[in-house]
Amino acid sequence: MDFNLHFSMNYPGHAYGGARSSRDLLEQSVLADQPGFRSVSVSEHHLLNPD
């Protein structure tokens, strides 16, 4: 059986930063590869502003 991960990247705000969110996603994707997850997908959020 194949297992896949789906991430919904919400932008937590300017203090956390988009670059940090992207690094977190990449790190989690690499970690998911270790136990054998087959794929990672990320949803797109358009016009989403937490402020």
N, C-alpha and C positions, 0 to 999 in steps of 0.2 A: 504494500500500500504506500502511495506517495503522499507526503505531507507538504503543504505550501503555507507561506505566511503572507498576510496582507496587512500593510501598514496604512493608517490614515494619519498623515502628517499634519497635525494642527499646529499653527504657528503660535507659540506660547507668549510671544510679545517681544518688544525690542530689547528688553533687558537680557533675555535668553539668546536671541539672535537666530536668524535663519541658517547661518553657517554652522552653528552648533547643532541645530536640529538635523541638518544634513549629515554631519559627522556622526551623530547618534544613530541615525538610520543606517549608515554604512557599517558602523561597528556592530549593530545588531544583526545585520545581514550576514556579515562574516561569521559571527558566532552561530547563526542558524545553519550555516553550511557544515559546521563541525559534526553535529549529530545526524546530518543527512537530509535536511530539508531540501526539497527539489527546486523550489523557486521562491522568489519574493516579489510581491507587486505592491505598488504605491498608488493611492488614489490622488487625484488632482483636486485642489481647492482653488477656485477662482473667485476673486473679489471678496475674499475673507479677510476682515480686518478686526483684530481683537480689541483695538482701542475704542 
